[in-house]
Amino acid sequence: MTVAPAAGRRHGSDFAELSRSIKQAGLLRRRHGYYVVKSALTVASFAGTWVMFGYLGDSWWQLGTAALLVVVCTQLSFLGHDAGHKQIFRGRRANDAMGFAHAGLVGLSYGWWIGKHNRHHANPNHEDDDPDLDIPVLAFTEHQGGTKRGLLRWMAKYQAFLFFPLLLLEGLNLHWASIQAVWRGEVKQRHLEKALLAAHVGGYLAAVFLVLSPLTAIVFILVHQGLWGVYMGCSFAPNHKGMPTTSDGHTWDFLRKQVLTSRNVHGGRWVDFTLGGLNYQIEHHLFPSMPRPNLRRAQPIVRDFCAARGISYSQCGLFHSYGQVLRHLHEVGAPLRATPR
């Protein structure tokens, strides 16, 4: 659903009032202890998984190692995300050091990811300005669907059925987009990121092909990268897909723009861990620098604040959120399926 421009009274003071409540609750204070433990355990798990990989040797049991790496790499990506939002330290330099380190272990360009992600935060679900809506193989609005031609048009028709299979390619897409951005000089720390990406690709391929036979190595890479793409896609897709989209001229203030285009996912601490805190998407978009463990405490404050002002606050279970995403994609593709060409 696209929100058309509309006249109305602006509520510029609402977010300031909410911010005061959040600050008074101490929810913007850094949680250094949490991140030290979280990062240490995650990096140790990453190292331990590769030790297990070396111990198992050339065996099909390594597909279990690949699945374990999927979880560890996604958790490393979540920590890089937090660093990019300055959730870990106050200063940019220390957060960037953490971000580069964690992104380097996964094989992503930290500078490319943060630049893209910050544009998304500034323009959530905006048809023209949100890079997360600019995905050639999918259409998130009827306008986008109408611009598709050839194979992309056919894919948009049946995108609800293709969505999860396409996520199998998302991991490779993230790696390739990172390499392109670095080699084109689209990131500030180009030489550092070149070295990190080269070290990751070289070390990863060397380890896999030295330990495993060629066939097992190829299957290992396909399983690892494919499932990592699915995990990453399933972590970010519930946050905005299927929520209202905006275009130039909308009159929402910052508070409403962030809340009305975002969806929370409830489900307890296992969902908090699985989605890396992204399940508190509304609170995260309102306060991007809020440390991840504080988002759970901020949620009832934000929810009650929105309820008191009649602002729709979207929240559902994890599997229900995927259902909403698929229904939205199916509805967007409906006009294309009704057209013979």
SVG drawing of the C-alpha trace seen along z (x, -y; Angstrom):
<svg xmlns="http://www.w3.org/2000/svg" viewBox="-7 -21 52 59">
<polyline fill="none" stroke="black" stroke-width="0.4" points="0.0,0.0 1.4,-3.4 0.7,-6.4 -0.3,-9.3 0.6,-12.9 -1.9,-14.4 -2.4,-17.7 -2.5,-17.6 -1.2,-18.9 2.4,-18.0 3.3,-16.6 6.9,-17.6 6.9,-17.5 5.7,-13.9 9.1,-12.4 10.8,-14.9 8.4,-13.8 9.0,-10.1 12.8,-10.7 12.6,-12.3 10.9,-9.2 13.5,-6.9 16.4,-8.9 14.8,-9.1 14.6,-5.3 18.3,-5.2 17.8,-3.2 20.4,-5.0 23.3,-4.2 25.9,-1.9 26.0,1.7 29.7,2.4 29.6,5.6 26.9,7.1 28.8,6.5 32.1,7.7 30.6,11.0 28.4,11.2 31.3,10.5 33.8,12.8 31.3,15.7 30.4,15.2 34.1,14.9 35.0,17.9 32.1,19.8 33.4,18.8 36.9,20.0 35.7,23.1 33.5,24.0 36.6,23.8 38.6,25.9 35.8,28.5 35.9,28.2 39.6,29.1 39.1,31.9 36.3,33.6 38.4,33.5 37.0,34.7 33.6,35.9 29.9,35.2 29.4,34.5 30.9,31.1 27.4,30.1 26.5,29.8 29.5,27.6 28.3,25.4 24.9,25.1 26.6,24.1 28.7,21.5 25.4,20.0 24.3,19.2 27.6,17.9 28.2,15.7 24.7,14.2 25.4,13.4 28.6,11.8 26.7,9.7 24.3,8.6 27.2,7.3 28.5,5.4 25.1,3.9 25.1,2.8 28.5,1.2 27.4,-0.6 24.7,-2.3 27.1,-3.2 25.3,-1.0 28.4,0.4 30.6,-2.6 30.0,-6.4 32.7,-7.2 32.6,-6.4 36.2,-5.2 35.8,-2.4 32.5,-1.3 34.0,-1.2 36.9,0.9 34.4,3.4 32.4,3.2 35.3,3.8 36.5,6.7 33.1,8.5 32.3,7.7 35.7,9.0 35.2,12.3 31.9,12.7 33.2,11.3 31.1,8.2 32.1,4.6 31.3,2.7 31.4,-0.7 29.1,0.5 26.6,2.1 26.4,-0.9 26.0,-3.4 23.2,-1.4 21.6,-0.7 21.7,-4.4 19.9,-5.4 17.2,-2.9 16.8,-4.3 16.4,-7.8 13.8,-6.7 12.1,-3.5 9.8,-2.0 10.1,-5.1 9.5,-4.0 12.4,-6.0 14.8,-6.5 14.9,-3.3 17.6,-1.0 15.9,2.0 13.0,1.5 15.3,1.4 15.6,5.1 15.3,5.9 13.9,9.4 11.0,8.3 8.3,5.7 7.1,4.2 4.5,1.8 2.2,2.0 4.2,-0.9 7.4,1.1 5.6,4.1 4.3,2.1 7.9,1.2 9.1,4.8 9.8,6.4 10.7,9.8 12.0,12.3 11.7,9.8 8.1,9.2 7.4,13.0 9.3,13.3 7.2,10.4 4.0,12.3 5.0,15.2 7.3,13.5 5.5,14.9 6.4,18.4 9.9,17.4 10.7,15.3 12.3,18.0 14.1,19.8 15.6,16.4 17.0,16.0 19.3,18.9 21.2,16.5 21.2,13.6 24.4,14.6 26.4,14.6 24.7,11.3 25.9,9.7 29.4,10.9 29.4,9.7 27.9,6.3 30.6,5.8 33.4,6.7 31.9,4.4 31.6,1.5 35.2,1.8 36.8,2.3 34.8,-0.7 36.1,-2.9 32.6,-3.5 33.7,-3.1 36.0,-5.4 38.4,-2.8 39.0,-1.2 42.4,0.3 41.5,1.7 38.3,3.3 40.2,4.7 42.6,6.4 39.8,7.7 37.8,9.1 40.8,10.6 41.9,12.3 38.4,13.6 37.9,15.0 41.4,16.4 41.3,17.9 37.8,19.3 38.4,21.0 41.9,22.3 40.5,23.9 37.5,25.5 39.4,26.9 42.5,28.0 40.4,30.0 37.6,31.2 37.5,33.1 36.4,30.8 32.8,32.1 32.3,31.9 33.9,28.5 31.5,27.2 28.5,28.6 29.8,27.2 30.0,23.7 26.6,24.0 25.0,25.1 26.8,22.5 26.2,19.5 22.7,20.5 21.5,21.0 23.3,17.9 21.4,15.9 18.1,17.4 18.9,16.6 19.9,13.0 16.8,12.5 14.5,14.0 16.0,11.7 15.4,8.4 12.3,9.2 9.7,9.1 10.7,5.6 9.1,3.5 7.9,5.7 4.2,5.5 4.0,2.3 2.8,-1.0 5.2,-2.6 5.6,-6.3 6.5,-8.6 7.6,-12.2 5.3,-14.7 4.1,-12.6 3.5,-14.7 4.4,-12.2 6.8,-13.5 9.8,-11.4 7.9,-9.5 5.1,-8.4 7.4,-7.7 9.4,-5.2 6.5,-3.6 4.0,-3.2 6.4,-1.7 7.9,0.8 6.7,4.1 7.8,5.7 8.1,9.5 7.3,10.9 8.2,14.3 10.4,14.1 14.2,14.2 14.7,17.0 13.4,14.6 15.6,11.8 18.6,14.0 17.6,15.4 16.8,12.0 19.6,10.2 17.2,7.6 15.9,6.6 12.5,7.9 12.2,4.6 12.3,2.8 10.0,-0.1 12.2,-0.9 15.4,-0.4 14.2,-2.8 13.2,-5.4 16.5,-5.1 19.1,-3.5 21.9,-4.0 20.0,-2.3 22.0,0.8 20.4,4.0 19.6,5.4 17.7,2.2 15.2,2.5 13.1,5.0 12.7,2.6 11.9,-0.3 9.2,1.6 6.3,1.2 7.2,-2.5 7.0,-3.1 3.9,-0.9 2.0,-2.7 3.1,-6.1 1.8,-5.3 -1.5,-3.9 -2.1,-7.1 -1.8,-9.1 -3.7,-6.8 -0.6,-5.7 -0.9,-2.3 1.8,0.0 2.3,3.2 3.4,6.4 2.9,10.1 4.6,13.5 7.5,14.6 5.7,17.0 2.7,14.6 5.2,11.9 6.4,14.1 2.8,14.7 2.1,11.0 5.2,10.6 4.1,13.3 0.6,12.1 1.8,8.6 4.1,9.9 1.2,12.0 -1.1,9.0 1.4,6.8 1.9,9.5 -1.9,9.9 -2.3,7.1 0.6,8.7 -1.0,12.1 -4.2,10.6 -2.4,9.1 -1.7,11.6 1.6,10.0"/>
</svg>
